[in-house]
Amino acid sequence: PNKDRVYEDFKDYRKNGDFEDMKKLCQDIYKHAKFYTDMIFVRSDNEKLNRVYHDIRELKVVVYYPFILKAHSDYDEGIINLDELIEVMKLCISYMLRLKICEAETHGTNRTFAILRDRLDVNNYVGSLKKFLLNTKGGLEFPNDESFAVAFLTRDIYHMTIKNYILSSLENHGKKVPINMNNYQIEHIMPQNPNLSEAWCNELGPDWRNIQKQYLHTIGNLTLSAYNSELGDKPFLQKVNMPGGYKESALKLNASLVKLTHWNKEEIIKRAEYLAQEALEIWEYPEFFQEVGDYQATYTLEHYEFSNVTRELFDALNDKILALSPKISSELRKLYVSYKLDTNFVSIVILKQKLRVFINMKFRDVVDPENLCRDVSNVGHWGIGDVEVVVSSTQDIDYAMKIITQAM
């Protein structure tokens, strides 16, 4: 309704609504107020819901609230289950975050979400939501992975109102216990000071002015620290090794920095590419449709280019992973297969002669007596995880399983 006509339209809603009496109307208002306050104040009894509520609040988008409240009502009435409700909210978050990163005009999204509930098939709630969002036109198309990743690499993240949400999401991805952002500030690795010190000019090279101008506020140059003021404009290696510096940080965002001796354009780009891959995992694109108009999964095992060798290896490794717990689920994605317990803990990339297995844990925590694991925390790759182990024969499978179980 028009802002000036809310009360008049509410009276019409009461008159034309399916309410037997005023008590039923008040119960309806109370029910939705409870949904709303649980979401806004992040106070559900369910921790999974609270993590999604936190994202909804931090994203600072209100246009999808009416639709999400209706989805809660559908959950309350048993039309969808809890997992479907969470997936609905995550889809809305991914859609709006990607639009923001790609700098799309989002004025029309209020209309999109206003009509959305009436366009869904209640017998295929999540599937029809994905179909609707993928069919959206008029500049509100769901940004695909390629366009989102390109924008994420180059966008001025620092001046976005959701900068804290973006960096905390990257840090918390895959963690069971999220960090408290109140304890951290955003840190520019290459300093903001336009009069860079001689040490920083030498670090960046003769084109330092253009490098600073182009990359200063991009994701590759941003991290989190509890010692922002102490780090200041100090040279890179000093930031790494000083008390409270990157080497003493327990944050995932700083793990790759301690392995470097220089910070320049190439390292900024490399780190941005790695974080963009993380972002694709966090704010997912509903890519498993063959065609936007058809609700069906594109990816089956036939999608992957198996050789006789890799099919045998995959089948054996897949069986062993799924046998670890009945709660483990697998998902066939475009470029890899992922496995999830509470979070995604292992991914398999299928090549023609071997499998690349990525385990979602810090490399420094892995127990690897045979030194077969590789640290890929600063290497762009498909799949989730900082630890890589290669499976090229059946003899490698048992050892790979010893590494995989460490991430559970």
N, C-alpha and C positions, 0 to 999 in steps of 0.2 A: 504493500500500500504506500501511497504518497505519505511522506512524513507528517504533513499537516492533517491527514485524514485517518490516522491510526485509530483514534477512539471511535469515530463513526464506523469505520470498517470493522472494528472489533464488535460493535453492537450488531452489525449485519451478520458477522460470524456466529454470534450467539443465537441470533434469530433463525438462521438457516442451518445451523450445525445440528449434529445428531446428539443432542443433549436432552435428557428427559426432564431435568430440572436444574436449578442453580447449583445444587450440590455436585452434580455430575460435571458441570462446567468448572467449578472450583477444584475438583479432583484432577481434571485435565490440566489446568494451569499449574497446580502443585506438582504433578508428575513431571511436567516439562521443566519447571523451575528447578526441581531436584536434579534432573539430567544436566541442566545448564550449570548450576553451581558446582556440582561434582567435577565437571569438565574444566571450568574456569579456575577453580581453586585447587584442582588436582587432588581430590580427596576421596577417590573411590576406595573401596575395600580390596579391589583387585589391582595388584601391582602392574600387570600387563596393561590394563586400562590407564593407569596413572602415567606410564611412560609415554603413551600416545597422547594423553591429555596435555602433558608437559610440552610436547612438540606443537600441538594445536595452539596452545597459549603463546609459546615463544615465536611462532611464525607470524603472529600479529595479523591474521586474516579473519575477517568476520563474515564475509559473504556466504561462506558455506555453513554457518551455524544453523540456520533453519533446517537445511537438509540433514545435517548430522543429528539434530534433535529428533527429527522424524525417524532416522535410522535407529536411534535409541528406543523410540517408541515401538518400532517393529521388533527390536530385540526383546523388549519387555513383553510383547504379545506373542513371542515364540515364532515369529515369521523368519527371523535369522538367529543364528547362534552367536556366542561371544567371539569366536574366531572370525566369523564373517563381519561382525560389527567392527572389529579392530582392522580388518583388511579394508573395509569401506573407508574408514578414517585415514588410513595410511595412503590410500589411493588419492584422496582429496588433498592430503599434505603434499604428496609428490607432484601432483598436477599443478598446484599453486606455486610451490617452490620453483619448479622448472620454469613456469611462466615468468616469475620474478627475475630469475637469473638471466633468462633470455630477453628481459626488458620488454615483454609483450604488454600491450595495453589491456588491462584487466577490467575495464569498466563494465564490460558486458557479462562478466562472470556472475554478477548478482542475479541477472535474468536466467543464466544457465542453471544455477543451483536452485532457483525458485521453482522451475518446472521439472527438475530432475526426478524427484520422487515419483511423479505421475508417469514417467517414461520407463520405469523399471519393471522388469518381469519378476514378480515376487517368488516365482518358482526357480529363478536363476538370478538371484539378487546381485551378487558380485559380478557375475559374467555380464549381465546387461548393463551394469554401471561402467565396466570397462569398455563395452561396446559404445555406450553413449559418449564417454569422454574421448575415445579415439575417433569418433565421428564428428566431434565439435569442429566448426568452421569459423570463418570470419576473424582470423587473427588469433583465435583462442585454441588452435590445435595443440594437442598434447605434445610438447617438444620431445623429439626422439633422442636417442642416446648421442648421436653424432652432433646435433645442434646444441644440445645441453652441454656436452663435454667441451666443445669449442668455446661456448660462452663462459663456462665455469673457469677456463684457463685464463681468460683475458678480462673478466669483469672486475670492476673496482668493488671488491667485497667490503673493504674497510668502511666505506661511507654508506653501506646499506643499513637500514634499521635492524636487520636480522643477522648482523655479522656475528654476534655472540652465539646465536642459535646455530649458525652454520659451523663455526669452529668447534663448539661443544659437541655437535652431532658427529663431526669427523673424529673427535677424540673419544667419544663414548661408543662409537660403532664397534660392536662385538664384545663390549664389556658388560659384565653382570652388575657391577656397581658403578654408576655414572659419577663423574666428578661434579663438584659444586662450583658453578661458574662464579659465585661470589668471592671465591678465593683466588681468582685469576684475572689478569688483564690481557688484552691483545697486544702482542709484541711484534714490532717490525724488525725483522732480522737485519735487512739493509735499512739503516736509519732514515727517519723522515727529514732530518735536518738538511735544508737545501745547500748548506755550506759544509759538505762532507769533509771529513778529516783527510789528510794525505794518505793515511793507511787505507781508508775506504776507497779513495780514488785509485790507488794502486791495485787494490783488490778487484775492482770492477773493470779497470782498464781505461784507455783513453776516451772511450765513449760513455763514461760513467754518468754524465748528465742525462743522456737519452735513456739509458738503462734505468736510472732512478725514476725518471718521469713515467716510463712505460710500465714498470713492474712493481713500483713501490707498494701499491695498495692491492695487488692481486694475491690470490690464495697462495701462490708459491712462496711469497715473502712474508706471510703472516703465520704466527704461532701463538701459543699461550704461555704465560709465565706469571709466577707470583712475585717476581723480582724485576718488574718492568723498569722502574726508576733506576735501579742499580745497574741494569744492563745498558740503558741509555744509548749513547752513540759509540760505545766501545768497539774496537776492531773485532772481527768475527771470532778469531781463535780465543780472544780474551772472553767473549761472551760464552764460548763453549766451556772453558776451563775454570772460570772464576767461581768463587763461592756463590751458590744460588744460580749458577749458569746452566746451560743446556745439559751438560754432562751429569749434573746432580738432579736433573728433572726426572720424575717418574712418568711424565706424560708421553703417550704414544706419538703425539705430533712432533716431539723433539728427538725421538729415537734415532732418526736418520741423520740429524745434524751433527751428532757427536762423532760420526765416522768420517766427517769431511775436514779438509784442511783449508779449503777456500770457499768463498760464497760469491758467485758471479752469475751472469745471465744464464749460463748453461745449467747451473745447479738449481736456479730458481725455476726454470722451465721443467727440469726433470722432476723436481718435487711437486710442482703443480700437476703434472701428468699423472703422478702416482695418486695424489689427492682427488683428482677428477675420477679416477677409477673407483675410489672409495665412495665418492658422491653418487656414482651410478648405482652402487649397491644400496646405499641408504635411501635415495629417492628414486625408486625403481620405475621404469617404464613398463606398462603392461604389454610386453612384446610377444607374448606367446599366442597371438592370434595369427592365423594364416591370412585372413583377410579381415578388414575392419568390420565388414557386414556379417561375418560368420563367427559364432561363438564356438571355437574349437581349437584345441592345442595344436600348434605348429610342430612342436618338437617331440619326436619319439626317438628311440635309439637309432632308427634308420636315418635320422637327420645327420648323424656324425659319420665322418669318413674313417671307419674302422678298417684296419687290415686284419687278416686272420690272427696275427699276433696280438694286436691291441684289443680285439674283441675278447679273446680268451683272458687276457690280463684284466680287462675291465670287469667282466662277469665275475671273476674270482674275487677281486678287490671289493666290488659292489656288494657281493654276498656277505663278506666278512664285516664290512662297515654296518650294514643293516642288521646283522646278527648281534651287534653290540648292545642294542636296546630296542624293544618294540616301539619306543617313542620316537625313534629316528625316522625322519622322512627325507626323501630325495626329490630334487626338482631338476628337470631337464631344461637348461637354459641354452641360449644361442651358441655360446662358445665353450661351455663347460657344464658339468653336472655338480650340483651342490647338495650337501647333506646337513640337516638341521636337527638339533636337539632342542635346547633352549634358544640357541643362536646358531647361525651357520658356523660349523667348526671344521669342515674340510671340503675342498673342491677338487674335481678331477678334470684336467684339460686333456683331451684325447688327440694324440698325434699319430702319425702313420706307423711308427716303430716303437713308441713308448708312451707312457702316461706321465704327465707332470702333475704331481699331487701337491696342493697348497694347504697347509695346516694353519688354522687361525689362532696363532699364539705368538708371543714375542720370541725372536730368535735367541735372545740371551737366556730364555727360560727352558729351551729345549734340551733334553738329555739325549745326546747323539754320540755314543761311544765310538762308532765307526766313521764319524765325520762325513756322512753322506748327505747331510742337509745343507741347503744354501740359504743365506740371508737375502730375501728379495724385498725387504722393507723399503728400499730406495730404488726398486726396479719396476717399471711398468709391466703389469701382467694381468691376465684374466684370472678370475677366481679370487677367493677371499683368503688372506693369510700372509704372514711375513716369512713363513718357513716353507721351503720347497724341497721335496724329495722325489727323485725320478724312479719310476718302476718300468724297467725294460725287460724283465724276465720274471718267471714265477718265483724264483729264489728271492726276489726283492720284496715280495708282498708281505711276508711276516715282519720284516724289519720296518716297512712302511707303517704297518698296523701299530707297532710299538710307538712310533712317533705320533700317529693319529690319535691314539687313546690318551695321550698327554693333554690334548686340547679339550677333552670332554669335562 
